[in-house]
Amino acid sequence: MKIGIDVLGGDFAPDANIAGAVLARKELSADIKIVLIGDQNQILSGLSSFNEEASSFEIVHAPDLITMHDHPTRAISQKPNSSIAVGFDLLASGEIRAFASTGNTGAMLVGSMFKINTIPGVIRPCITSTLPAVDGSKSILLDVGSNADCKPDVLHQFAVLGSLYSKGVYGIENPRVALLNIGEEETKGNLLTQTAHKLMAGSDNINFIGNVEGRDLFTGKADVVVCDGFTGNVVLKQAEGMYSMLKKRKVEDEFLDRFNYENYGGTPILGVQGNVIIGHGISNDIAVKNMILHAYDVASSGLANKINEAFN
């Protein structure tokens, strides 16, 4: 299996990405090849600084960069030699099994939808975040930013996608799916959540347990929590902000440490015909390592194929 990594993406590229790939190489078996996609000279120089042999990796020269300021849709077509565009070409042709990047999230979403395409039947691909629970478990929150405005049938599909992800990658046999709302009663919320609740309650494809409130997010009450991307992004950024603030105040706690983004590395784009992993733009070498390892887990699970089968 080959896993592609965008060496030029993220705030600390290329150093953090190369360092993360070196760390991941030590944890993966010899039959897993990490493909470094970016400027060849920078990659060779970076590997040399870590006393790593270039032969331990596969290098694909892609000298152009899609920056965080580039328009996602235009950038993919206007920069065909960028690390992101080349990465998607390799994924679409089957030369790599997964493609991971900490670069422009919009460009990664656009590339996923137009280079490898959405799975037929999926209305909107989405992205997730991992929520640590006090009992040691973790939940999946989706969507967390790619779909700010949603309709009830889209939220229902998020529930199905999240359930398949939880089962296929995290090994939870019958994931408990909940809808994030302002009250536990089925009549609570706005028109979106009220209608979505009815759809999800009547679905045979998920183990729906009803509504959960914001206070339930870190209790382990549900394995999958569904919301629109606007709400999910607010929840995610609030959790990140609280973690950062408490760390600055020198608060040390075992549970708090589980909020560190480094532990999770990245998240797959669910609903597209390939294994695409998005990492945080501020990822350091540890986060990049974990992003690559998660890309391997997602690819090994056959998640995209399972979603394809479920929707077709």
N, C-alpha and C positions, 0 to 999 in steps of 0.2 A: 504494500500500500504506500502511496505517496501523498504527503500532506504539504500543500503550498502555503507559504507565509509571505505576506507583503512586507518587505524589509523597509520600505520607505514611509509607511504609515505611522501616524502617532506623533506626539509631541517630542519624544526622545529618540526618534529614528535617526540613523539606522542602528545606533549602538544598542539600544534596549532590545530591539528585535533580534539582532544577531546573538546577543548574550542569552536571550530567552531561548532561542533555537538551540544553542549549545547546551543549555541546561536540560531542555526537553530530549535532546539526542541521547543523553546519559540515562534517561528513564524509559525510553522506548526500546523495543527489541530490534535486533539488527535488520530484520526484514522490513522495517518501517523507514522510509526515506523522507527526509525533510527537504522540500524544494524551496530555496531562497530566491525570491523574485524581487529584483531591484537593480540598482547600478552595480555592475560586476566588479568594478575597481573598489568601490566602497565595501562590498561584501568580502572580497579577498583580503583587503586591508584589515577589516574587522575580525575575520577568522584568524588572521595572523597574530593579531594582538592578544588573542586568547590561546595561542599556540595550538590551534585546531587545524587539522588537515582539510583542505578544500574537498578532497575526495570523499570525506565523510558525509557530504551534502551534495545536492544537485543544485546548480546555479543557473538561473534563467535571466538573461540581461534584459532589463526593462528600465531605462534611464529616466523616464519622465515621471513627474509626481502630480497627483491630483491633490491639491491643497484643501484645507478646511474652508477656504473662501471661494473655491470653484463651484460653479453651478453643477449639481450632480448629473442632471440629464445631459447637458452639453458636454461636460468633461469626459464622459465615457466615450463619446463619438469623436470628440476633438483631440483627445490624447490617447490614441490607440497603442502607443508604446509606454503608457504609464503602467506602474506595477499592478494597479487594480484591474485595468482593462486586460492586461496580459494574463493575470491570474484567472479571470473569468474565462478567457479563451482556453486556457489549459483545463479548467474544470469542465467546460462545455464539450471539449474534445475527448474527455475521459483520461487525460494524461495525469491528472491528480484526482484523488477521491474527495478531498476537502480543501477549502480555501479560507484562510483566516487573515484578518486585518484589523489593526487599531486605527485605521485611517478614516477618511470621510464617510460617515455612516450613510448619508444620503446617496453617495455614489455606490456604496455596497448594496443598498436596497434597489437602486435603479439597475445595477448590473445583474442582480439576482433575478429581477423580473423580466429583463429584456435580453440578457445573454443566455441564461439557462431556463427561463420561463417559470411562470407560476403553475403549480399542479392544477390540472383541470378540476373545476368544482370549488376551488378555494377562491373566495371573494377578495380577501385582503391578506397577504402575508403579514406576519407580525414578529415582534421580538420580545424576549422575556427577560426577567431578572430573577435572581435567587434570593429568597428571604429566609434567613436563619431563624429557627424556633428555639425557645428556651429548653425544650425537651431533647435537643440535640438533632432533631430532624430539620428538614428544609422544605420550603414551599416554592412553587413557581408562580410568579406574577406576570400576567400578560393581558394587554399589550402595554409596553412602557415607553411609547413615543412615536412609533411609526404610523399610527392611525389616530389622530386627535379626535376626529369625528367618526362615530360608528352608528350603525343601525342594529336593531336587535338580532337579526340573523347573523351579522358579523360577530357579535359577542358570543352567540351560540357556537359558531365555528371556532372561535378562540378556545372555547371550552373543550372542544373535540381535539384541537391541535395540542393544547396543553396536556390533556389526558394521555395522548399518544406519546408525547415527549417524556412525561413522568414515568410512564410504564416502560417505554423502550430504552431510555438512557439511565434512569435512576432505579429501575427495577421494582417499582411499586405496582403490584398486580392489579389493584382496582382503585385507582386514585380518587380521592374525595375532591370533588369540584365545587367551588363556591363562587358566588357573585358578590363583588364588593359593593356595598350599599350603605345607606345612612340609617338602617335599622334592620333587624332580623326578620320582621314580618314581610310576607310576600307583597303586601300592598304598599310598602314603603318605597321611597325613591321617586325619581322622575319618570316620564313616559318611557324612556329608553330602558331603564332597569326593570320597570314593572313588566314591560312586554318581553324583555329578554328572560326574565324569571319564568314566565309562562312557557316559553320555548324550551328552556333548559330543563324545567320540571317535567315536561312531556317527552323528553328525549330518551331513547333506549341506548344511545351511544356513549353516555357518560354516567358516572355515579354522582348525581347532583345532590348536595346536602343543604341547599338553600343559600340565603344571604349571610355574609359576614360583615362586620363593621371594621373600621380602621384599627380599633383596639385589639382585634383578633389576629392581625396579620402575623405577629411573631409568637403566637401561642401553639402553632402546630395543629390548629383546628381543621385546616384543609391542606391538601397536597397541591392543589391548583386553585389560584384565585384569579378571576376574570374581571377586567374593567376596560374602559376605553383608554386609548393611548395618552390622552391629556391627563386623566386622573392618575394613570400608572406612572407617568413621568414625574408628576408632582410628588407621589409617594416615594419614588426612587431617589429623587434629588433631596427630599427631606431627610431620608434615612442616611444618605451620604453626608449631608450637612451636619446632622447630629453626631455621626461617627467622627467626623473631622474636628468638630468643636470639642467633643469630650477628650479626644486624644491630645489636643492642644492644651487642655486643662490637666493633663497628666493622669487622667482616669484610667486605671488598669482593671480590666475585667475579662474573664474568659469568654463570656457570651458576647461582649462588645467586640472582641477581636474577630468574631465570625462575620462581622459586617465589613471587614476589609476586602475591597474589590479584588485584591491580589489573589485571594483564595479561589476565585471563580474564573478569572481570566477572560472569559467571553461567553457569548450566548449565540445559539443558532438562529438564523432566520427561518421561521416555520412556514411551510406552505409553498416552497419553491422546489424545483426538481434538481436538487443538488445539496451538498453539505457546505453551507456558508456560515462562518463564525465571525461575529463582530466583537471586538474588544474595546475597552475604554481608551480614549485618546491619551490619557495620562499614564498608560500602562508602563511599568518598569519591567526589568528582566524576569522577575518572579511571575508577574501577571501574564506576560507573553508566554512563558513556559507553560503555565496552566491553561492558557488559551489553546495552545497547540495540543496539549494532552486531552483537553475536552473535545477538540476537533477530531482527534483519533477515536474517542469514545462514541461520538455522534456518528462518525462514518462506520465504525465497527457494528453499531447497533442496527444499521440499515434503516434509520429513521425516515429518510425521505421516501424510500420504497414503501414503508409501512403506511405513511400518510397517503401516498399515491393509491395504495390498495384500498384504504378506508374511504377515500372520496370517489373511487371509481369502481 
